Amino acid sequence: MSHPSPSPPMYGISMSETSGSPNSTPSRSPQLPITLLPSRKKHPPKSAKIFRAIRSIVRSFPIISPGCRFHANIPRGNTSHDSHIQGATCTTGTLFGHRKARVTLAIQENPGSIPWLLLELGIPTTKLLQEVTSSLRIALECEKQVGSKTKLLDEPVWTAFINGRKIGYAARREPTDTHLNIMQLLHAVSMGAGVLPDELTDPVDGELTYMRAHFDRIIGNRDSETFYMFNPDSKSGPELSIFFVRI
């Protein structure tokens, strides 16, 4: 796997602090030519079989607490370690943020495209990384509005849960120049985790870390979607699932 320039990322979720001197002045992000392509934002195909299967899964989500109204694994079915879920669409998902600031989730068609979904989660990056053990489940839940024709992933505000615990809210954002610059730095990275160049380190919020992977996107119905991290080696590394549901 190739790495973004100007300096290669350090792999591994547990990473030492590399912030600059306390007396150093805030540094600006390296400005790179933005070559990211616009997203086509195509919905994945929904065969009748896949549709019925996911719909039955969503309807069977158990209630585990008054706050989070669903929590479940998406079954992999007859998939091998080197294949995706049948009928799903492959996307690129990136969790990134300064260590003491909130984490952002970006969804792209591929690493070289502009994010078509950008969510700011109400949890510090460091705390989220601490949750990454054998599995990580991010659940995003919003309420149905009578007569609304808003597409599920266009909803502006969500109630967010990490591994079944409410962590606050998540808000949809439009990509800023800073977001696009970060995505540009990572455009050559297909999957992995690390620290971005020192120029992106904030004197207060610390270094900027990221975790990127391929995700299988499954549409259950107009009120439910799931992104399931594709791990080419099923015997190592954490599992990450992101659930979107409108109740």
ZATORFI-341717 format. One record per residue (C-alpha): residue number from 1; residue in one letter; x, y, z. Coordinates in pm, whole numbers, padded with zeros to 5 digits, m for minus. Layout:
# residues N
<atom><seq>NUM</seq><type>A</type><xx>X</xx><yy>Y</yy><zz>Z</zz></atom>
...
# end
This chain:
# residues 247
<atom><seq>1</seq><type>M</type><xx>00000</xx><yy>00000</yy><zz>00000</zz></atom>
<atom><seq>2</seq><type>S</type><xx>00135</xx><yy>00342</yy><zz>m00087</zz></atom>
<atom><seq>3</seq><type>H</type><xx>00136</xx><yy>00630</yy><zz>00157</zz></atom>
<atom><seq>4</seq><type>P</type><xx>00043</xx><yy>00996</yy><zz>00135</zz></atom>
<atom><seq>5</seq><type>S</type><xx>00308</xx><yy>01258</yy><zz>00090</zz></atom>
<atom><seq>6</seq><type>P</type><xx>00493</xx><yy>01444</yy><zz>00239</zz></atom>
<atom><seq>7</seq><type>S</type><xx>00566</xx><yy>01188</yy><zz>00514</zz></atom>
<atom><seq>8</seq><type>P</type><xx>00444</xx><yy>00830</yy><zz>00550</zz></atom>
<atom><seq>9</seq><type>P</type><xx>00185</xx><yy>00745</yy><zz>00817</zz></atom>
<atom><seq>10</seq><type>M</type><xx>00271</xx><yy>00534</yy><zz>01117</zz></atom>
<atom><seq>11</seq><type>Y</type><xx>00057</xx><yy>00223</yy><zz>01131</zz></atom>
<atom><seq>12</seq><type>G</type><xx>m00116</xx><yy>00090</yy><zz>01438</zz></atom>
<atom><seq>13</seq><type>I</type><xx>m00397</xx><yy>00225</yy><zz>01653</zz></atom>
<atom><seq>14</seq><type>S</type><xx>m00174</xx><yy>00286</yy><zz>01954</zz></atom>
<atom><seq>15</seq><type>M</type><xx>00064</xx><yy>00561</yy><zz>01859</zz></atom>
<atom><seq>16</seq><type>S</type><xx>00296</xx><yy>00785</yy><zz>02057</zz></atom>
<atom><seq>17</seq><type>E</type><xx>00238</xx><yy>01159</yy><zz>02074</zz></atom>
<atom><seq>18</seq><type>T</type><xx>00441</xx><yy>01353</yy><zz>01821</zz></atom>
<atom><seq>19</seq><type>S</type><xx>00309</xx><yy>01706</yy><zz>01879</zz></atom>
<atom><seq>20</seq><type>G</type><xx>00553</xx><yy>01989</yy><zz>01852</zz></atom>
<atom><seq>21</seq><type>S</type><xx>00697</xx><yy>02209</yy><zz>02122</zz></atom>
<atom><seq>22</seq><type>P</type><xx>00449</xx><yy>02381</yy><zz>02359</zz></atom>
<atom><seq>23</seq><type>N</type><xx>00598</xx><yy>02714</yy><zz>02250</zz></atom>
<atom><seq>24</seq><type>S</type><xx>00548</xx><yy>02648</yy><zz>01882</zz></atom>
<atom><seq>25</seq><type>T</type><xx>00292</xx><yy>02854</yy><zz>01695</zz></atom>
<atom><seq>26</seq><type>P</type><xx>m00007</xx><yy>02688</yy><zz>01527</zz></atom>
<atom><seq>27</seq><type>S</type><xx>00092</xx><yy>02546</yy><zz>01190</zz></atom>
<atom><seq>28</seq><type>R</type><xx>m00125</xx><yy>02546</yy><zz>00885</zz></atom>
<atom><seq>29</seq><type>S</type><xx>m00223</xx><yy>02247</yy><zz>00681</zz></atom>
<atom><seq>30</seq><type>P</type><xx>m00005</xx><yy>02187</yy><zz>00376</zz></atom>
<atom><seq>31</seq><type>Q</type><xx>m00203</xx><yy>02315</yy><zz>00080</zz></atom>
<atom><seq>32</seq><type>L</type><xx>m00203</xx><yy>02058</yy><zz>m00198</zz></atom>
<atom><seq>33</seq><type>P</type><xx>m00367</xx><yy>02076</yy><zz>m00541</zz></atom>
<atom><seq>34</seq><type>I</type><xx>m00707</xx><yy>01910</yy><zz>m00501</zz></atom>
<atom><seq>35</seq><type>T</type><xx>m00740</xx><yy>01636</yy><zz>m00761</zz></atom>
<atom><seq>36</seq><type>L</type><xx>m01033</xx><yy>01453</yy><zz>m00600</zz></atom>
<atom><seq>37</seq><type>L</type><xx>m01311</xx><yy>01371</yy><zz>m00843</zz></atom>
<atom><seq>38</seq><type>P</type><xx>m01678</xx><yy>01455</yy><zz>m00782</zz></atom>
<atom><seq>39</seq><type>S</type><xx>m01885</xx><yy>01171</yy><zz>m00640</zz></atom>
<atom><seq>40</seq><type>R</type><xx>m02150</xx><yy>01011</yy><zz>m00858</zz></atom>
<atom><seq>41</seq><type>K</type><xx>m02330</xx><yy>00902</yy><zz>m00539</zz></atom>
<atom><seq>42</seq><type>K</type><xx>m02494</xx><yy>00604</yy><zz>m00702</zz></atom>
<atom><seq>43</seq><type>H</type><xx>m02708</xx><yy>00378</yy><zz>m00490</zz></atom>
<atom><seq>44</seq><type>P</type><xx>m02605</xx><yy>00012</yy><zz>m00490</zz></atom>
<atom><seq>45</seq><type>P</type><xx>m02832</xx><yy>m00232</yy><zz>m00670</zz></atom>
<atom><seq>46</seq><type>K</type><xx>m03102</xx><yy>m00394</yy><zz>m00458</zz></atom>
<atom><seq>47</seq><type>S</type><xx>m03194</xx><yy>m00739</yy><zz>m00567</zz></atom>
<atom><seq>48</seq><type>A</type><xx>m03520</xx><yy>m00872</yy><zz>m00427</zz></atom>
<atom><seq>49</seq><type>K</type><xx>m03334</xx><yy>m01142</yy><zz>m00233</zz></atom>
<atom><seq>50</seq><type>I</type><xx>m03091</xx><yy>m00901</yy><zz>m00066</zz></atom>
<atom><seq>51</seq><type>F</type><xx>m03371</xx><yy>m00654</yy><zz>00004</zz></atom>
<atom><seq>52</seq><type>R</type><xx>m03585</xx><yy>m00915</yy><zz>00181</zz></atom>
<atom><seq>53</seq><type>A</type><xx>m03291</xx><yy>m01049</yy><zz>00380</zz></atom>
<atom><seq>54</seq><type>I</type><xx>m03176</xx><yy>m00710</yy><zz>00510</zz></atom>
<atom><seq>55</seq><type>R</type><xx>m03533</xx><yy>m00597</yy><zz>00579</zz></atom>
<atom><seq>56</seq><type>S</type><xx>m03589</xx><yy>m00903</yy><zz>00798</zz></atom>
<atom><seq>57</seq><type>I</type><xx>m03260</xx><yy>m00834</yy><zz>00981</zz></atom>
<atom><seq>58</seq><type>V</type><xx>m03352</xx><yy>m00472</yy><zz>01051</zz></atom>
<atom><seq>59</seq><type>R</type><xx>m03696</xx><yy>m00570</yy><zz>01179</zz></atom>
<atom><seq>60</seq><type>S</type><xx>m03539</xx><yy>m00822</yy><zz>01415</zz></atom>
<atom><seq>61</seq><type>F</type><xx>m03303</xx><yy>m00573</yy><zz>01586</zz></atom>
<atom><seq>62</seq><type>P</type><xx>m03350</xx><yy>m00625</yy><zz>01962</zz></atom>
<atom><seq>63</seq><type>I</type><xx>m03405</xx><yy>m00338</yy><zz>02203</zz></atom>
<atom><seq>64</seq><type>I</type><xx>m03107</xx><yy>m00330</yy><zz>02438</zz></atom>
<atom><seq>65</seq><type>S</type><xx>m03160</xx><yy>m00002</yy><zz>02622</zz></atom>
<atom><seq>66</seq><type>P</type><xx>m03399</xx><yy>00293</yy><zz>02638</zz></atom>
<atom><seq>67</seq><type>G</type><xx>m03142</xx><yy>00501</yy><zz>02450</zz></atom>
<atom><seq>68</seq><type>C</type><xx>m03027</xx><yy>00279</yy><zz>02168</zz></atom>
<atom><seq>69</seq><type>R</type><xx>m03311</xx><yy>00095</yy><zz>01999</zz></atom>
<atom><seq>70</seq><type>F</type><xx>m03110</xx><yy>m00150</yy><zz>01794</zz></atom>
<atom><seq>71</seq><type>H</type><xx>m02783</xx><yy>m00333</yy><zz>01804</zz></atom>
<atom><seq>72</seq><type>A</type><xx>m02688</xx><yy>m00635</yy><zz>01596</zz></atom>
<atom><seq>73</seq><type>N</type><xx>m02432</xx><yy>m00799</yy><zz>01375</zz></atom>
<atom><seq>74</seq><type>I</type><xx>m02487</xx><yy>m00809</yy><zz>01002</zz></atom>
<atom><seq>75</seq><type>P</type><xx>m02438</xx><yy>m01173</yy><zz>00898</zz></atom>
<atom><seq>76</seq><type>R</type><xx>m02175</xx><yy>m01227</yy><zz>00635</zz></atom>
<atom><seq>77</seq><type>G</type><xx>m02362</xx><yy>m01512</yy><zz>00469</zz></atom>
<atom><seq>78</seq><type>N</type><xx>m02164</xx><yy>m01730</yy><zz>00230</zz></atom>
<atom><seq>79</seq><type>T</type><xx>m01866</xx><yy>m01498</yy><zz>00201</zz></atom>
<atom><seq>80</seq><type>S</type><xx>m01500</xx><yy>m01585</yy><zz>00217</zz></atom>
<atom><seq>81</seq><type>H</type><xx>m01221</xx><yy>m01374</yy><zz>00360</zz></atom>
<atom><seq>82</seq><type>D</type><xx>m01138</xx><yy>m01233</yy><zz>00017</zz></atom>
<atom><seq>83</seq><type>S</type><xx>m01491</xx><yy>m01147</yy><zz>m00102</zz></atom>
<atom><seq>84</seq><type>H</type><xx>m01750</xx><yy>m00880</yy><zz>m00031</zz></atom>
<atom><seq>85</seq><type>I</type><xx>m02111</xx><yy>m00924</yy><zz>00070</zz></atom>
<atom><seq>86</seq><type>Q</type><xx>m02307</xx><yy>m01027</yy><zz>m00236</zz></atom>
<atom><seq>87</seq><type>G</type><xx>m02517</xx><yy>m00740</yy><zz>m00368</zz></atom>
<atom><seq>88</seq><type>A</type><xx>m02332</xx><yy>m00473</yy><zz>m00169</zz></atom>
<atom><seq>89</seq><type>T</type><xx>m02140</xx><yy>m00176</yy><zz>m00306</zz></atom>
<atom><seq>90</seq><type>C</type><xx>m01781</xx><yy>m00115</yy><zz>m00200</zz></atom>
<atom><seq>91</seq><type>T</type><xx>m01707</xx><yy>00230</yy><zz>m00057</zz></atom>
<atom><seq>92</seq><type>T</type><xx>m01420</xx><yy>00392</yy><zz>00132</zz></atom>
<atom><seq>93</seq><type>G</type><xx>m01474</xx><yy>00501</yy><zz>00491</zz></atom>
<atom><seq>94</seq><type>T</type><xx>m01236</xx><yy>00716</yy><zz>00696</zz></atom>
<atom><seq>95</seq><type>L</type><xx>m01251</xx><yy>00809</yy><zz>01064</zz></atom>
<atom><seq>96</seq><type>F</type><xx>m01018</xx><yy>01100</yy><zz>01138</zz></atom>
<atom><seq>97</seq><type>G</type><xx>m00964</xx><yy>01385</yy><zz>01381</zz></atom>
<atom><seq>98</seq><type>H</type><xx>m00724</xx><yy>01552</yy><zz>01620</zz></atom>
<atom><seq>99</seq><type>R</type><xx>m00665</xx><yy>01338</yy><zz>01927</zz></atom>
<atom><seq>100</seq><type>K</type><xx>m00840</xx><yy>01575</yy><zz>02169</zz></atom>
<atom><seq>101</seq><type>A</type><xx>m01106</xx><yy>01695</yy><zz>01924</zz></atom>
<atom><seq>102</seq><type>R</type><xx>m01415</xx><yy>01528</yy><zz>01782</zz></atom>
<atom><seq>103</seq><type>V</type><xx>m01387</xx><yy>01257</yy><zz>01524</zz></atom>
<atom><seq>104</seq><type>T</type><xx>m01523</xx><yy>01291</yy><zz>01171</zz></atom>
<atom><seq>105</seq><type>L</type><xx>m01654</xx><yy>01013</yy><zz>00947</zz></atom>
<atom><seq>106</seq><type>A</type><xx>m01606</xx><yy>01052</yy><zz>00571</zz></atom>
<atom><seq>107</seq><type>I</type><xx>m01761</xx><yy>00819</yy><zz>00313</zz></atom>
<atom><seq>108</seq><type>Q</type><xx>m01626</xx><yy>00821</yy><zz>m00043</zz></atom>
<atom><seq>109</seq><type>E</type><xx>m01686</xx><yy>00615</yy><zz>m00355</zz></atom>
<atom><seq>110</seq><type>N</type><xx>m01310</xx><yy>00556</yy><zz>m00357</zz></atom>
<atom><seq>111</seq><type>P</type><xx>m01000</xx><yy>00722</yy><zz>m00204</zz></atom>
<atom><seq>112</seq><type>G</type><xx>m00970</xx><yy>00955</yy><zz>m00503</zz></atom>
<atom><seq>113</seq><type>S</type><xx>m01319</xx><yy>01107</yy><zz>m00486</zz></atom>
<atom><seq>114</seq><type>I</type><xx>m01477</xx><yy>01391</yy><zz>m00292</zz></atom>
<atom><seq>115</seq><type>P</type><xx>m01666</xx><yy>01264</yy><zz>00017</zz></atom>
<atom><seq>116</seq><type>W</type><xx>m02038</xx><yy>01238</yy><zz>m00045</zz></atom>
<atom><seq>117</seq><type>L</type><xx>m02112</xx><yy>01193</yy><zz>00326</zz></atom>
<atom><seq>118</seq><type>L</type><xx>m01933</xx><yy>01376</yy><zz>00607</zz></atom>
<atom><seq>119</seq><type>L</type><xx>m02045</xx><yy>01339</yy><zz>00969</zz></atom>
<atom><seq>120</seq><type>E</type><xx>m01901</xx><yy>01496</yy><zz>01282</zz></atom>
<atom><seq>121</seq><type>L</type><xx>m01946</xx><yy>01258</yy><zz>01577</zz></atom>
<atom><seq>122</seq><type>G</type><xx>m01984</xx><yy>01378</yy><zz>01934</zz></atom>
<atom><seq>123</seq><type>I</type><xx>m01687</xx><yy>01179</yy><zz>02068</zz></atom>
<atom><seq>124</seq><type>P</type><xx>m01317</xx><yy>01271</yy><zz>02095</zz></atom>
<atom><seq>125</seq><type>T</type><xx>m01088</xx><yy>01083</yy><zz>01859</zz></atom>
<atom><seq>126</seq><type>T</type><xx>m00879</xx><yy>00936</yy><zz>02140</zz></atom>
<atom><seq>127</seq><type>K</type><xx>m01186</xx><yy>00795</yy><zz>02314</zz></atom>
<atom><seq>128</seq><type>L</type><xx>m01311</xx><yy>00639</yy><zz>01992</zz></atom>
<atom><seq>129</seq><type>L</type><xx>m00975</xx><yy>00472</yy><zz>01931</zz></atom>
<atom><seq>130</seq><type>Q</type><xx>m00992</xx><yy>00327</yy><zz>02282</zz></atom>
<atom><seq>131</seq><type>E</type><xx>m01317</xx><yy>00158</yy><zz>02183</zz></atom>
<atom><seq>132</seq><type>V</type><xx>m01147</xx><yy>m00023</yy><zz>01894</zz></atom>
<atom><seq>133</seq><type>T</type><xx>m01075</xx><yy>m00370</yy><zz>02030</zz></atom>
<atom><seq>134</seq><type>S</type><xx>m01223</xx><yy>m00675</yy><zz>01863</zz></atom>
<atom><seq>135</seq><type>S</type><xx>m01520</xx><yy>m00487</yy><zz>01721</zz></atom>
<atom><seq>136</seq><type>L</type><xx>m01668</xx><yy>m00140</yy><zz>01696</zz></atom>
<atom><seq>137</seq><type>R</type><xx>m02034</xx><yy>m00066</yy><zz>01627</zz></atom>
<atom><seq>138</seq><type>I</type><xx>m02144</xx><yy>00286</yy><zz>01546</zz></atom>
<atom><seq>139</seq><type>A</type><xx>m02520</xx><yy>00331</yy><zz>01542</zz></atom>
<atom><seq>140</seq><type>L</type><xx>m02678</xx><yy>00650</yy><zz>01407</zz></atom>
<atom><seq>141</seq><type>E</type><xx>m03046</xx><yy>00695</yy><zz>01469</zz></atom>
<atom><seq>142</seq><type>C</type><xx>m03297</xx><yy>00964</yy><zz>01369</zz></atom>
<atom><seq>143</seq><type>E</type><xx>m03674</xx><yy>01006</yy><zz>01381</zz></atom>
<atom><seq>144</seq><type>K</type><xx>m03913</xx><yy>00981</yy><zz>01089</zz></atom>
<atom><seq>145</seq><type>Q</type><xx>m04084</xx><yy>01302</yy><zz>00989</zz></atom>
<atom><seq>146</seq><type>V</type><xx>m04435</xx><yy>01258</yy><zz>00853</zz></atom>
<atom><seq>147</seq><type>G</type><xx>m04446</xx><yy>01345</yy><zz>00485</zz></atom>
<atom><seq>148</seq><type>S</type><xx>m04068</xx><yy>01399</yy><zz>00460</zz></atom>
<atom><seq>149</seq><type>K</type><xx>m03901</xx><yy>01290</yy><zz>00138</zz></atom>
<atom><seq>150</seq><type>T</type><xx>m03547</xx><yy>01337</yy><zz>00271</zz></atom>
<atom><seq>151</seq><type>K</type><xx>m03316</xx><yy>01051</yy><zz>00179</zz></atom>
<atom><seq>152</seq><type>L</type><xx>m03182</xx><yy>00863</yy><zz>00477</zz></atom>
<atom><seq>153</seq><type>L</type><xx>m02819</xx><yy>00972</yy><zz>00451</zz></atom>
<atom><seq>154</seq><type>D</type><xx>m02922</xx><yy>01332</yy><zz>00382</zz></atom>
<atom><seq>155</seq><type>E</type><xx>m03067</xx><yy>01367</yy><zz>00733</zz></atom>
<atom><seq>156</seq><type>P</type><xx>m02885</xx><yy>01654</yy><zz>00909</zz></atom>
<atom><seq>157</seq><type>V</type><xx>m02874</xx><yy>01534</yy><zz>01273</zz></atom>
<atom><seq>158</seq><type>W</type><xx>m02845</xx><yy>01191</yy><zz>01434</zz></atom>
<atom><seq>159</seq><type>T</type><xx>m02839</xx><yy>01041</yy><zz>01781</zz></atom>
<atom><seq>160</seq><type>A</type><xx>m02510</xx><yy>00850</yy><zz>01801</zz></atom>
<atom><seq>161</seq><type>F</type><xx>m02418</xx><yy>00531</yy><zz>01989</zz></atom>
<atom><seq>162</seq><type>I</type><xx>m02084</xx><yy>00354</yy><zz>02021</zz></atom>
<atom><seq>163</seq><type>N</type><xx>m02105</xx><yy>m00015</yy><zz>02113</zz></atom>
<atom><seq>164</seq><type>G</type><xx>m02456</xx><yy>00041</yy><zz>02250</zz></atom>
<atom><seq>165</seq><type>R</type><xx>m02372</xx><yy>00349</yy><zz>02460</zz></atom>
<atom><seq>166</seq><type>K</type><xx>m02510</xx><yy>00689</yy><zz>02373</zz></atom>
<atom><seq>167</seq><type>I</type><xx>m02231</xx><yy>00937</yy><zz>02299</zz></atom>
<atom><seq>168</seq><type>G</type><xx>m02437</xx><yy>01239</yy><zz>02197</zz></atom>
<atom><seq>169</seq><type>Y</type><xx>m02514</xx><yy>01354</yy><zz>01848</zz></atom>
<atom><seq>170</seq><type>A</type><xx>m02372</xx><yy>01340</yy><zz>01499</zz></atom>
<atom><seq>171</seq><type>A</type><xx>m02419</xx><yy>01620</yy><zz>01245</zz></atom>
<atom><seq>172</seq><type>R</type><xx>m02387</xx><yy>01615</yy><zz>00870</zz></atom>
<atom><seq>173</seq><type>R</type><xx>m02132</xx><yy>01864</yy><zz>00735</zz></atom>
<atom><seq>174</seq><type>E</type><xx>m02042</xx><yy>01996</yy><zz>00395</zz></atom>
<atom><seq>175</seq><type>P</type><xx>m01673</xx><yy>01931</yy><zz>00306</zz></atom>
<atom><seq>176</seq><type>T</type><xx>m01454</xx><yy>02232</yy><zz>00381</zz></atom>
<atom><seq>177</seq><type>D</type><xx>m01112</xx><yy>02310</yy><zz>00233</zz></atom>
<atom><seq>178</seq><type>T</type><xx>m00958</xx><yy>02147</yy><zz>00540</zz></atom>
<atom><seq>179</seq><type>H</type><xx>m01155</xx><yy>01825</yy><zz>00487</zz></atom>
<atom><seq>180</seq><type>L</type><xx>m01064</xx><yy>01816</yy><zz>00118</zz></atom>
<atom><seq>181</seq><type>N</type><xx>m00698</xx><yy>01876</yy><zz>00200</zz></atom>
<atom><seq>182</seq><type>I</type><xx>m00698</xx><yy>01580</yy><zz>00441</zz></atom>
<atom><seq>183</seq><type>M</type><xx>m00869</xx><yy>01357</yy><zz>00184</zz></atom>
<atom><seq>184</seq><type>Q</type><xx>m00612</xx><yy>01469</yy><zz>m00073</zz></atom>
<atom><seq>185</seq><type>L</type><xx>m00327</xx><yy>01371</yy><zz>00158</zz></atom>
<atom><seq>186</seq><type>L</type><xx>m00487</xx><yy>01028</yy><zz>00199</zz></atom>
<atom><seq>187</seq><type>H</type><xx>m00586</xx><yy>00975</yy><zz>m00165</zz></atom>
<atom><seq>188</seq><type>A</type><xx>m00313</xx><yy>00715</yy><zz>m00218</zz></atom>
<atom><seq>189</seq><type>V</type><xx>m00407</xx><yy>00519</yy><zz>00098</zz></atom>
<atom><seq>190</seq><type>S</type><xx>m00657</xx><yy>00241</yy><zz>00038</zz></atom>
<atom><seq>191</seq><type>M</type><xx>m00670</xx><yy>00116</yy><zz>00398</zz></atom>
<atom><seq>192</seq><type>G</type><xx>m00477</xx><yy>00148</yy><zz>00722</zz></atom>
<atom><seq>193</seq><type>A</type><xx>m00434</xx><yy>00371</yy><zz>01027</zz></atom>
<atom><seq>194</seq><type>G</type><xx>m00179</xx><yy>00631</yy><zz>01122</zz></atom>
<atom><seq>195</seq><type>V</type><xx>m00083</xx><yy>00990</yy><zz>01187</zz></atom>
<atom><seq>196</seq><type>L</type><xx>m00087</xx><yy>01267</yy><zz>00929</zz></atom>
<atom><seq>197</seq><type>P</type><xx>00211</xx><yy>01503</yy><zz>00879</zz></atom>
<atom><seq>198</seq><type>D</type><xx>00329</xx><yy>01732</yy><zz>01160</zz></atom>
<atom><seq>199</seq><type>E</type><xx>00195</xx><yy>02034</yy><zz>00971</zz></atom>
<atom><seq>200</seq><type>L</type><xx>m00156</xx><yy>01916</yy><zz>01065</zz></atom>
<atom><seq>201</seq><type>T</type><xx>m00077</xx><yy>01890</yy><zz>01438</zz></atom>
<atom><seq>202</seq><type>D</type><xx>m00275</xx><yy>02134</yy><zz>01650</zz></atom>
<atom><seq>203</seq><type>P</type><xx>m00098</xx><yy>02279</yy><zz>01960</zz></atom>
<atom><seq>204</seq><type>V</type><xx>m00411</xx><yy>02225</yy><zz>02171</zz></atom>
<atom><seq>205</seq><type>D</type><xx>m00595</xx><yy>01931</yy><zz>02014</zz></atom>
<atom><seq>206</seq><type>G</type><xx>m00284</xx><yy>01729</yy><zz>01925</zz></atom>
<atom><seq>207</seq><type>E</type><xx>m00189</xx><yy>01528</yy><zz>01619</zz></atom>
<atom><seq>208</seq><type>L</type><xx>m00437</xx><yy>01427</yy><zz>01353</zz></atom>
<atom><seq>209</seq><type>T</type><xx>m00494</xx><yy>01054</yy><zz>01333</zz></atom>
<atom><seq>210</seq><type>Y</type><xx>m00697</xx><yy>00847</yy><zz>01090</zz></atom>
<atom><seq>211</seq><type>M</type><xx>m00831</xx><yy>00499</yy><zz>01029</zz></atom>
<atom><seq>212</seq><type>R</type><xx>m00939</xx><yy>00404</yy><zz>00677</zz></atom>
<atom><seq>213</seq><type>A</type><xx>m01091</xx><yy>00088</yy><zz>00530</zz></atom>
<atom><seq>214</seq><type>H</type><xx>m01314</xx><yy>m00048</yy><zz>00255</zz></atom>
<atom><seq>215</seq><type>F</type><xx>m01680</xx><yy>m00084</yy><zz>00350</zz></atom>
<atom><seq>216</seq><type>D</type><xx>m01961</xx><yy>m00288</yy><zz>00203</zz></atom>
<atom><seq>217</seq><type>R</type><xx>m02269</xx><yy>m00069</yy><zz>00175</zz></atom>
<atom><seq>218</seq><type>I</type><xx>m02606</xx><yy>m00240</yy><zz>00207</zz></atom>
<atom><seq>219</seq><type>I</type><xx>m02942</xx><yy>m00067</yy><zz>00168</zz></atom>
<atom><seq>220</seq><type>G</type><xx>m03211</xx><yy>m00242</yy><zz>00368</zz></atom>
<atom><seq>221</seq><type>N</type><xx>m03493</xx><yy>m00002</yy><zz>00279</zz></atom>
<atom><seq>222</seq><type>R</type><xx>m03544</xx><yy>00375</yy><zz>00266</zz></atom>
<atom><seq>223</seq><type>D</type><xx>m03505</xx><yy>00388</yy><zz>00646</zz></atom>
<atom><seq>224</seq><type>S</type><xx>m03202</xx><yy>00165</yy><zz>00703</zz></atom>
<atom><seq>225</seq><type>E</type><xx>m02850</xx><yy>00128</yy><zz>00566</zz></atom>
<atom><seq>226</seq><type>T</type><xx>m02541</xx><yy>m00050</yy><zz>00693</zz></atom>
<atom><seq>227</seq><type>F</type><xx>m02171</xx><yy>m00005</yy><zz>00621</zz></atom>
<atom><seq>228</seq><type>Y</type><xx>m01969</xx><yy>m00314</yy><zz>00713</zz></atom>
<atom><seq>229</seq><type>M</type><xx>m01590</xx><yy>m00292</yy><zz>00712</zz></atom>
<atom><seq>230</seq><type>F</type><xx>m01431</xx><yy>m00527</yy><zz>00460</zz></atom>
<atom><seq>231</seq><type>N</type><xx>m01131</xx><yy>m00698</yy><zz>00618</zz></atom>
<atom><seq>232</seq><type>P</type><xx>m00918</xx><yy>m00887</yy><zz>00362</zz></atom>
<atom><seq>233</seq><type>D</type><xx>m00778</xx><yy>m01096</yy><zz>00648</zz></atom>
<atom><seq>234</seq><type>S</type><xx>m01076</xx><yy>m01221</yy><zz>00845</zz></atom>
<atom><seq>235</seq><type>K</type><xx>m00854</xx><yy>m01362</yy><zz>01121</zz></atom>
<atom><seq>236</seq><type>S</type><xx>m00696</xx><yy>m01032</yy><zz>01229</zz></atom>
<atom><seq>237</seq><type>G</type><xx>m00792</xx><yy>m00674</yy><zz>01291</zz></atom>
<atom><seq>238</seq><type>P</type><xx>m01107</xx><yy>m00521</yy><zz>01438</zz></atom>
<atom><seq>239</seq><type>E</type><xx>m01453</xx><yy>m00538</yy><zz>01283</zz></atom>
<atom><seq>240</seq><type>L</type><xx>m01635</xx><yy>m00212</yy><zz>01228</zz></atom>
<atom><seq>241</seq><type>S</type><xx>m02004</xx><yy>m00172</yy><zz>01150</zz></atom>
<atom><seq>242</seq><type>I</type><xx>m02190</xx><yy>00155</yy><zz>01096</zz></atom>
<atom><seq>243</seq><type>F</type><xx>m02570</xx><yy>00144</yy><zz>01114</zz></atom>
<atom><seq>244</seq><type>F</type><xx>m02802</xx><yy>00419</yy><zz>00990</zz></atom>
<atom><seq>245</seq><type>V</type><xx>m03167</xx><yy>00383</yy><zz>01088</zz></atom>
<atom><seq>246</seq><type>R</type><xx>m03471</xx><yy>00609</yy><zz>01082</zz></atom>
<atom><seq>247</seq><type>I</type><xx>m03734</xx><yy>00511</yy><zz>01339</zz></atom>
# end
